[in-house]
Amino acid sequence: MLQTAMRTGEIRAMKWSDIKDDKILVHCNYTLTHGLKNSTKTNKKRWVPLNAISKQIINNIKQESEYIFPYNRYAYQSFFYDRTKELYEADLISHRYRPYDLRHTAISRWLEENIPVAQAAKWAGNSSEVIWKHYVNITQDYEMPIL
């Protein structure tokens, strides 16, 4: 999620067959309440490029299922919760994160790297207006420029 800004349910629904030419087709969503849906939250398919880190992660996963990240909902949430709890207690993070926070961080970092808002919105599956309104956060400190 940190590399692609995909939604939690989109990550859970990813299949090996969805990967083509260093991109992943986002077309399904696995919700906690309704199971697998053959559409995204916005009902629009999209292609998301895979960067070097996401490709490395995927290449290190054994293909034991049609899904890239097979899971059960309790194991996934518990795993994420336990890892963030460990990091927080070790003073390695300032507060406890939710999986969805990774999406926010990814979109914010894209904009900090001067990815145009329209492109970030296309990859994230939102409009530019939604990106500005809900996702833009500062992830690093900046010095006030002299104008």
Residue pairs with C-beta under 8 A, 6 or more apart in sequence:
1 7
1 8
1 11
1 99
1 100
1 102
1 103
1 106
2 102
2 105
2 106
3 50
3 51
3 53
3 54
3 57
3 106
4 11
4 24
4 48
4 50
4 51
4 54
4 106
4 123
5 48
5 102
5 103
5 106
5 107
5 110
5 120
5 123
5 124
6 14
6 24
6 26
6 48
6 103
7 29
7 40
7 41
7 100
7 103
7 125
8 99
8 100
8 103
9 29
9 30
9 31
9 32
9 37
9 41
10 26
10 28
10 29
10 30
10 40
10 125
11 69
12 30
12 67
12 69
12 71
12 76
13 28
13 29
13 30
13 36
13 37
13 67
14 24
14 26
14 28
14 67
14 68
14 69
15 28
15 66
15 67
15 68
16 63
16 66
16 67
16 68
17 66
18 24
18 25
18 26
18 27
19 25
19 50
19 58
22 49
22 50
22 55
23 47
23 48
23 49
23 50
24 47
24 48
24 50
25 45
25 46
25 47
26 40
26 45
26 46
26 47
26 48
26 125
27 38
27 39
27 40
27 45
28 36
28 37
28 38
28 39
28 40
29 36
29 37
29 39
29 40
29 41
30 36
30 37
31 37
32 73
40 46
40 125
41 125
42 125
42 126
44 125
46 122
46 123
46 125
48 123
49 123
50 58
58 68
61 68
61 69
64 70
77 99
80 98
80 99
84 93
84 96
84 97
85 96
87 93
88 95
88 96
103 124
103 135
104 135
104 137
105 137
105 139
107 120
107 124
107 131
107 135
107 136
108 135
108 136
108 137
108 138
108 139
109 139
110 119
110 120
110 123
111 117
111 120
111 131
111 136
112 138
112 139
112 140
117 128
117 131
117 132
118 128
120 131
121 127
121 128
121 130
121 131
124 131
124 135
126 134
126 135
